[in-house]
């Protein structure tokens, strides 16, 4: 269950339902009200955008610099250090290399990659037939997203990780404290009104002011919460316009893995969370 501005919303088989109970859903709201943000508008002085090619493949991804600044979360000022963040959500093109061991060589030290676990075979098709090449990778557990970052760090010789909650919202806002109108949101995000109940290829809507695509909508993204626990941020293609803003949060609930027949449930895949993805951060 999510409570936003005194409205109670439940997760139904067709998406978010307002005032319509669905007993197996128990979403919990995390800081979902709109909050003014203090964000630096300065340009990064030392970081520049770069494109990586995963060794042993032709798969590329782009990282954009985020300037230093501060953001206020829960009345707490959080300092943001300069980092790079993914221009888009991690796509199946990238995630398949890790999950399916598609690389033929790499920069990692001998044996280092062997120590990093790979996902088990998913229960069903994780892309749900939405599309694969160029689409955001979906349905991975927080553990799987973290392990992908460990694997990528070993491959590239850099420190990749998931964004913190503060870094993610700071990047989402991109120096602005304004909530998007429905008309503007339609230009920037795939959500309930325009997505046709599916994800879409990344970077097909307009980016935010810092050049980041799909920070809102398409796939909700794993981040490390202020308390160190995993949460998701930004809303997805199943979110209504009024629910979609940089302060949207949710936590994993049992419904996300309801139809997984394994006992215990998979630590790699979320069989019913067809809306969960992630993007990465790289430290200088």
MOMOUR-V820494 format. One record per run of one state. SS is the DSSP state (A for helix, B for strand, O for the rest). FROM is the first residue (numbers start at 0). TO is the last residue. If there is no record, write none. Layout:
((SS FROM TO) (SS FROM TO))
This chain:
((O 0 0) (B 1 3) (O 4 5) (B 6 11) (O 12 13) (B 14 17) (O 18 27) (B 28 28) (O 29 48) (B 49 52) (O 53 58) (B 59 65) (O 66 67) (B 68 72) (O 73 74) (B 75 79) (O 80 81) (B 82 85) (O 86 89) (B 90 90) (A 91 98) (O 99 111) (A 112 114) (O 115 133) (B 134 135) (O 136 138) (B 139 139) (O 140 140) (A 141 155) (O 156 158) (B 159 161) (O 162 162) (B 163 163) (A 164 172) (O 173 180) (A 181 187) (O 188 199) (B 200 200) (O 201 218) (B 219 223) (O 224 228) (B 229 232) (O 233 239) (A 240 242) (O 243 247) (B 248 249) (O 250 252) (A 253 256) (O 257 267) (B 268 268) (O 269 274) (B 275 276) (O 277 278) (B 279 281) (O 282 283))
